[in-house]
Amino acid sequence: MPQNTIEVFYERLCKSVKSCQALRSAAMPFQDSKAEAGPRILLFGYNGANNTGSEARLISIIEDVRRVFGPEAIVTVPTLNEANLRRYLNEDQHLQIAPIPSIFFLSLRRLVKRSDLIMLVEGSCYMDTWAGALLLAFLSASKYSESYHVPMIAYAVDSGQLSDKWKPKVRREASKTDLLITRTRLSADRLRKWGVTAPIEVTDDTGFTFDAGKEDGTLRRLWPEARNVAGMAVVDFNIWPVVIRPFGRRRDCYRWPYYFSRSRKRRKASEQLARNLAEEADRLIEKYDKHIALISMEAVDEHLARRVRELMKDKEKTKVFSSNEYDAATMTRILRSLDLLVTSRYHAAVLSMAGGVPQVALGHDLRLRDIYQESGLRDEFFIPRRAEDAWERLSQIDDRLVSERETIHERILSINAQHVEKAKRNVELLRRFALDNGLPVVE
């Protein structure tokens, strides 16, 4: 379906679901209440997908909001999956969960209209790598915020691969954002290149300020027999992007009307990816006596992680850790306990750095490449997934991560400290933005 017809398609479908309970409940957090003593802040992003990175970002951002606006602010978090979001957010009179339907336009418009501040909190914001529908949702929030004169800030977000057909819409709608904060300079440069005229500041990802709690031997408690654990944060590159279809195979449906990209060729590529990962995992076990933690940072990664384990020779030294089972704090403590990390997930890289974990990226999009470049790691430790010698290089770098572990460990800790300092600017910019827009802040 051509992208320029997506909104028309959604709007027509919306008319047929006006009586939907999820649609009605989207407005509920803004019913008159004596509890509403503070500003009403909408945090719009990819919430409730059992995604460790999004969960860590959201928790950190809520803490930033409380620092700036105080405990009386009314924070609303929309979600397509209310049950998942309630795993780690405790709703009360000042923190509201707003279920919205897959056909989101009407409910999003209502939420924006009833807010005093809109914050785009999805890291993977200005890109169509994952799904054009997600990008459209974020751009729609910008459009509605301008229509209802509600100030809007994009909070430590990213840009990435973007097809030519989306660039004019991104240029038009993202330019309506009152302040756009990116988490890398490369991301800001891309937005300017596309013609986005909104004010842009560069900080760092809010995941760097995520508080995972005190390290309490989480990995050893969950896997007592494991020693010398190497982690693999896997992604099946071949199921993306999610596409919009009225109908499709049930097994390929993410959430109607969104379906994963599937074909015989893609399934074959997914199987080969699993085999290559399994071979490297077996090599690490055989050569270095490692245990292997297969890490599913998002719910959709778990199928690949379990397939890798099925294909391995030594399954007894392998365990799957999934965001379907563990919250962001637990997953982060696991990441920080690893001896080394092979990652295709951006936030596995980010969240593990506080532990000084030596790491290598098998990258498939610009986000991971960018963070490695700005960390000074790209030339040595980043491998494009389509490189002809990708798997040979991966083995070579893994060997180096083992042999030079202490040196690389100290280097990663130093890099993390720099990222944390940059990430602290997020809350400073939020406070300044609030004051500039007449919103009440706490001292």
C-alpha positions in Angstrom: 0.0 0.0 0.0 1.6 3.4 -1.0 2.6 5.4 2.1 0.6 8.4 1.0 -2.6 6.4 1.4 -1.9 5.0 4.8 -3.5 7.9 6.8 -6.6 7.7 4.6 -6.8 4.0 5.1 -6.5 4.5 8.9 -9.1 7.2 9.1 -11.6 5.1 7.2 -11.0 2.2 9.6 -11.3 4.6 12.6 -14.9 5.4 11.6 -15.8 1.8 11.9 -14.4 1.4 15.4 -15.5 4.6 17.2 -17.4 2.6 19.8 -14.2 0.6 20.6 -13.6 0.4 24.4 -9.9 1.1 23.9 -10.8 4.3 21.9 -13.0 5.6 24.7 -10.5 4.7 27.4 -7.8 6.8 25.7 -9.6 9.9 27.0 -10.1 8.7 30.5 -6.9 9.9 32.1 -8.0 13.5 31.4 -11.4 13.5 33.1 -11.8 16.3 35.6 -10.2 15.4 38.9 -9.0 17.3 42.0 -5.8 15.3 41.7 -4.8 17.3 38.6 -2.7 20.0 40.3 0.2 19.8 37.9 0.7 20.0 34.1 -0.6 17.2 32.0 2.3 15.5 30.1 1.9 13.0 27.3 4.8 10.6 26.8 4.2 9.1 23.3 6.4 6.3 22.1 6.8 2.5 21.5 5.4 1.5 24.9 4.2 -1.9 26.0 6.1 -4.0 23.5 8.2 -5.9 26.1 11.2 -4.0 24.7 14.0 -3.7 27.3 15.4 -0.5 25.7 12.0 1.3 25.4 11.2 0.3 29.0 14.5 1.6 30.3 14.1 4.8 28.4 10.5 5.4 29.6 11.4 4.8 33.3 14.3 7.2 33.0 12.2 9.8 31.2 9.4 9.6 33.8 12.1 10.3 36.5 13.3 13.3 34.5 9.7 14.6 34.2 9.3 14.3 38.0 12.6 16.2 38.6 11.4 19.1 36.4 7.6 19.2 37.2 7.4 17.5 40.6 5.2 14.7 41.8 1.9 16.5 41.0 2.4 16.4 37.2 -0.1 14.1 35.5 1.9 11.8 33.3 0.0 9.8 30.6 1.6 6.9 28.7 -0.4 5.6 25.7 0.1 2.0 24.7 -1.1 -0.7 22.3 -0.5 -3.3 24.9 -1.8 -2.3 28.3 -1.0 -5.6 30.1 2.7 -5.5 29.1 3.0 -1.8 30.2 1.5 -2.6 33.6 4.3 -5.1 34.2 6.6 -2.2 35.2 4.4 0.9 35.5 2.3 1.3 38.6 -0.7 3.5 37.7 -1.9 6.0 40.2 -3.6 9.4 40.2 -0.5 11.0 38.7 0.6 8.3 36.3 -2.0 7.1 33.8 -1.9 4.3 31.3 -4.0 5.1 28.2 -4.8 2.1 26.0 -5.1 3.0 22.3 -6.3 1.0 19.4 -4.1 0.0 16.4 -6.0 2.5 14.4 -4.7 5.3 16.5 -5.5 8.7 14.9 -8.7 9.6 16.8 -7.4 8.6 20.2 -4.0 10.2 19.7 -5.7 13.5 18.6 -7.8 13.4 21.8 -4.8 12.8 24.0 -2.8 15.6 22.4 -5.7 18.0 22.7 -6.1 17.4 26.5 -2.3 17.7 27.2 -0.2 20.7 28.3 3.1 19.2 26.9 3.8 16.4 24.4 7.0 14.5 24.6 8.1 12.1 21.9 10.0 9.4 23.8 10.6 6.8 21.2 14.3 6.5 20.4 13.8 5.1 16.9 11.7 8.0 15.9 12.5 9.4 12.5 13.1 6.3 10.5 11.1 3.7 8.6 13.4 0.7 9.3 10.9 -1.0 11.5 7.5 0.2 10.3 6.1 3.1 8.4 3.1 3.1 10.7 5.3 3.9 13.7 6.9 6.8 11.9 3.4 8.0 10.8 2.3 7.9 14.4 5.1 10.1 15.6 4.7 12.6 12.8 0.9 12.7 13.5 1.7 13.7 17.1 3.7 16.7 15.8 0.9 17.6 13.5 -1.8 17.5 16.2 0.4 19.4 18.7 0.6 22.3 16.2 -3.1 22.2 15.5 -4.0 22.4 19.2 -1.1 24.8 20.1 0.4 22.3 22.6 4.2 22.6 23.0 6.1 19.5 21.9 9.6 18.2 22.5 11.2 15.2 20.9 13.3 13.8 23.8 16.6 12.2 23.0 15.4 10.6 19.8 17.1 9.3 16.7 17.0 9.4 12.9 17.9 6.6 10.6 17.3 5.0 7.3 14.5 6.8 5.6 13.1 6.2 2.1 12.7 9.1 -0.3 8.9 9.0 -0.1 8.9 9.7 3.6 11.4 12.6 3.6 9.0 15.4 2.5 6.6 14.4 5.3 9.3 14.2 7.9 10.6 17.6 6.8 7.1 19.1 7.1 5.9 17.5 10.3 9.1 17.2 12.3 9.7 20.9 11.6 6.6 21.6 13.7 8.3 20.2 16.8 9.2 23.1 19.2 12.4 21.4 20.3 14.1 18.3 18.9 16.7 16.7 21.0 18.8 13.9 19.3 20.9 11.4 21.0 23.8 11.6 18.5 25.2 14.4 16.4 25.0 12.2 13.3 21.2 11.9 13.8 20.9 15.7 14.0 23.0 16.1 10.8 20.6 13.8 9.0 17.5 15.7 10.1 19.1 19.0 8.9 20.0 17.4 5.6 16.4 16.4 5.1 15.4 20.0 5.6 14.0 19.8 9.2 13.9 23.4 10.5 13.0 22.8 14.2 15.6 23.8 16.8 17.9 20.8 17.4 20.0 20.0 20.5 22.3 17.0 20.8 22.6 15.1 24.0 22.6 11.3 24.5 20.3 8.4 25.1 18.3 8.4 28.3 19.3 4.7 28.7 22.7 5.9 30.0 21.0 7.4 33.1 18.7 4.4 33.7 19.0 3.2 37.3 18.9 -0.6 37.2 19.3 -0.9 41.0 22.2 -2.4 42.9 24.0 -5.3 41.3 23.0 -8.3 43.4 24.5 -11.2 41.6 21.4 -11.4 39.3 23.0 -13.5 36.6 24.5 -16.0 39.0 21.2 -16.3 40.9 19.3 -16.9 37.7 21.9 -19.3 36.2 24.0 -20.6 39.2 26.0 -23.1 37.2 27.2 -20.6 34.6 30.7 -19.1 34.6 32.4 -16.9 32.1 29.2 -15.8 30.3 29.3 -14.4 26.8 26.1 -12.7 25.7 24.4 -12.5 22.3 21.7 -9.9 21.9 20.1 -11.2 18.6 17.8 -9.6 16.1 16.1 -11.3 13.1 16.9 -8.7 10.5 14.7 -10.5 8.0 11.2 -9.9 9.4 11.4 -6.1 9.2 9.8 -3.8 8.3 6.4 -4.4 9.6 3.9 -3.7 6.8 0.2 -2.8 6.7 -2.2 -5.3 5.3 -5.9 -5.8 5.7 -5.3 -9.6 5.8 -2.4 -12.0 6.3 -1.2 -15.1 7.9 -1.9 -15.2 11.6 1.6 -16.3 12.5 3.0 -13.3 10.8 0.6 -10.8 12.5 2.3 -8.5 15.0 -0.9 -6.7 15.8 -3.6 -6.1 13.2 -3.2 -4.5 10.7 0.6 -4.8 11.1 2.3 -7.9 9.7 6.0 -8.9 9.7 7.7 -9.1 6.3 7.8 -12.8 5.3 8.7 -14.7 2.2 10.5 -18.0 1.4 13.7 -16.1 0.8 13.4 -14.2 4.1 12.8 -17.4 6.0 15.8 -19.0 4.5 17.9 -16.0 5.4 16.6 -16.1 9.0 17.6 -19.8 9.3 21.1 -19.0 8.0 21.4 -16.2 10.5 20.5 -18.6 13.3 23.0 -21.2 12.1 25.8 -18.6 11.9 25.1 -17.4 15.4 25.0 -20.9 16.7 28.3 -21.7 15.1 30.0 -18.7 16.8 28.4 -19.6 20.1 29.7 -23.2 19.9 33.1 -21.9 19.0 33.2 -19.6 22.1 32.2 -22.6 24.3 34.7 -24.9 22.8 37.7 -22.5 22.6 37.1 -20.4 25.8 34.8 -22.6 27.9 32.2 -19.9 27.9 28.5 -20.2 28.8 26.3 -18.4 26.3 23.4 -16.1 27.3 21.1 -15.6 24.3 19.4 -12.3 25.0 16.0 -11.3 23.7 15.8 -7.5 24.2 12.4 -7.4 22.6 9.6 -10.0 22.6 10.0 -10.6 18.8 13.7 -11.5 19.3 12.8 -14.6 21.4 12.0 -16.9 18.5 15.4 -16.4 16.9 17.2 -16.8 20.3 15.5 -20.1 20.9 16.2 -21.2 17.3 19.9 -20.5 17.8 19.9 -22.6 21.0 18.2 -25.5 19.1 20.9 -25.5 16.5 23.8 -25.4 19.0 25.9 -28.5 19.9 26.2 -27.7 23.6 22.8 -26.6 24.7 23.5 -27.2 28.3 25.9 -24.2 28.4 23.2 -22.0 26.8 20.3 -20.1 28.3 17.7 -17.7 26.8 17.0 -14.5 28.8 13.9 -12.8 27.4 12.2 -9.5 27.9 9.0 -11.5 27.9 10.1 -12.8 31.3 12.4 -10.2 32.9 11.9 -6.4 33.3 14.4 -3.8 32.1 16.3 -3.6 35.5 16.8 -7.4 35.5 17.9 -7.5 31.9 20.3 -4.6 32.4 21.9 -6.3 35.4 22.3 -9.4 33.3 23.9 -7.4 30.5 26.3 -5.7 32.8 27.5 -9.1 34.3 28.7 -10.5 30.9 32.3 -11.2 30.0 31.6 -10.0 26.5 28.7 -9.1 24.3 27.8 -9.7 20.6 25.0 -7.3 19.9 22.6 -6.4 17.1 20.5 -4.4 19.6 21.2 -0.7 20.2 20.1 -0.7 23.8 22.1 -3.9 24.6 25.2 -1.9 23.7 24.0 1.2 25.7 22.8 -0.6 28.9 25.9 -2.9 29.1 28.4 -0.1 29.0 28.0 0.8 32.7 29.4 -2.7 33.4 32.4 -2.0 31.1 31.4 -5.1 29.0 33.7 -5.6 26.0 31.4 -5.7 22.9 31.1 -6.1 19.2 28.2 -5.0 17.1 26.7 -6.9 14.1 24.8 -3.9 12.9 21.8 -3.7 10.6 20.7 0.0 11.0 22.2 3.4 11.5 21.5 3.7 15.2 24.0 1.1 16.3 26.6 2.3 13.8 26.1 5.9 15.0 26.6 5.1 18.7 29.7 3.1 18.0 31.1 5.9 15.8 30.4 8.5 18.5 31.9 6.2 21.1 35.1 5.7 19.1 34.4 2.0 18.6 33.2 1.8 15.0 36.4 1.1 13.2 37.4 -1.7 15.5 34.2 -3.2 16.8 31.4 -2.6 14.3 30.5 -5.1 11.6 27.9 -4.3 8.9 25.7 -7.4 8.8 25.9 -7.5 5.0 29.7 -7.5 4.9 31.0 -10.6 2.9 33.4 -11.4 5.7 31.1 -10.6 8.6 31.3 -13.9 10.4 35.0 -14.3 10.0 35.5 -10.8 11.4 33.1 -11.5 14.2 35.2 -14.5 15.3 38.4 -12.4 15.1 36.9 -9.6 17.2 35.5 -12.0 19.8 39.0 -13.5 20.2 40.3 -10.0 20.8 37.5 -9.3 23.4 38.7 -12.3 25.3 42.5 -11.7 25.0 42.3 -7.9 25.7 39.4 -8.0 28.1 40.8 -5.9 30.9 42.0 -3.1 28.6 38.8 -3.0 26.7 36.8 -3.1 29.9 38.5 0.0 31.2 38.0 1.7 27.8 34.2 1.0 27.8 33.9 2.3 31.4 35.5 5.6 30.3 33.3 5.8 27.2 30.2 5.2 29.4 31.1 8.0 31.7 31.2 10.4 28.8 27.8 9.3 27.6 26.3 9.7 31.0 27.5 13.3 31.3 26.0 14.1 27.9 22.7 12.4 28.8 22.4 14.5 32.0 21.7 17.5 29.7 18.3 16.1 28.8 16.7 17.1 32.0 18.4 20.5 31.9 16.9 21.1 28.4 13.5 19.9 29.5 13.5 22.4 32.4 14.5 25.3 30.1 11.9 24.3 27.6 9.2 24.2 30.2 10.1 27.6 31.5 10.2 29.1 28.0 6.6 27.7 27.4 5.2 28.9 30.7 4.9 25.5 32.3 5.3 25.3 36.1 8.5 23.7 37.3 9.9 22.8 40.8 13.1 24.2 42.1 
